[in-house]
Amino acid sequence: MRHLTNIGLTENESKVYLALLAKGAMSANHIYEETGIYRRNIYDILNKLISKGLATFVIENKKKVFQATDPRRIITFLEEQKKSIEDKEKIVRDILPELEKKFRTKTSSIEAEIYRGEEGIKTLFEDTLNHKEVLFIGAGAYIYLRLPDYWLSYNRRRLKLAITWKLLALESIRNVKMLNEKYVQTRFLPKEFSGPNVIWIYGNKVANVVWIDVPIAFVINNKEISDNYKKYFNLLWNKVAKR
């Protein structure tokens, strides 16, 4: 716990995060039983972990069930800090193998997740780096326009990994420079397509990302659903969208 408090998490955030890693998916009541933190503080702590991209939740039987995200998310969190970044990153790298070991052995088989806030959306972008191709329906260059500093870091890694983006983009971003990047293929949807909703398709995952003031994403991990969305993407790409 001392390592996590040294990098900016509070003592209670550290307790909850480590409990989620050790036990897997849990309800708020279960977290209270594991940590002893007052119930009235649990949701506030969970919301802070979610905003930092370190936790997520799903609804099961009308109740929220919380789960830690991949501990590698901590590295990205640290990269955005302005003070003592090198010392903090070393701390995380020292404890990362142990955290990942716990994550792999205890991760729940939950197939749907919700991410909230810019940090949560960054967690999704980090996940796409594990796949060679990412498809977008309704792309509005939101990462480039709203998160320019993060985009530079992310895009360097995307280029190094030669990950292809195929964008079914809004006509309104036709002149955005991001579209000229290497490994980015773009076709444009009719002008009737608009709004802040973007569908991402990569691997067996489909993410419905809504870029409102506090962005939110609903992610489904299911091969059949992903394959159907890929067919829908290809139909739009070949029959509807224009260069």
Secondary structure, DSSP 8 states (H G I E B T S, - for coil): -HHHHHTT--HHHHHHHHHHHHH-SB-HHHHHHHH---HHHHHHHHHHHHHTTSEEEEEETTEEEEEE--TTHHHHHHHT-SSSHHHHHHHHHHHHHHHHHHHHHH-----EEEEEHHHHHHHHHHHHTTSSEEEEEEE--HHHHH-HHHHHHHHHHHHHTT-EEEEEE-GGGTT-GGGGSTTEEEEE--TT--SSEEEEEETTEEEEEE-SSS-EEEEEE-HHHHHHHHHHHHHIIIII-B-
